[in-house]
Amino acid sequence: MDNRKDRGAAHCKARDASAVPGSALWVGRGVDHYFGNKVQRLTRVAPDQSLAFVAAMAVASRWIAATAEHDRDAAQWLRTKVTVDHAVTTERWAPR
């Protein structure tokens, strides 16, 4: 059984169960919850996940801009460019 797919599926189930309108799911390819050692566990020895961290921050900042600030350019990018601009690091992008 591929645990990465299971984790992605579990995140999708959590997103689907959410009552938050307009929610979305981004799953990074080869990413753990700490982005290697970028979040919380700064001294942890782990593969470099910097590109995935950049992708996650791009998606998060544009999602906030699109939903909270009604930024049409950010919304357009989310609809069309996530898997283009961040194809290497995006395993799954599932907006609702």
HELIX and SHEET records of a PDB file:
HELIX    1   1 ASN A    3  ALA A   17  1                                  15    
HELIX    2   2 SER A   50  ALA A   68  1                                  19    
HELIX    3   3 ARG A   72  THR A   80  1                                   9    
HELIX    4   4 VAL A   82  ASP A   85  1                                   4    
SHEET    1   A 2 ALA A  24  GLY A  28  0                                        
SHEET    2   A 2 THR A  90  PRO A  95 -1                                        
END                                                                             
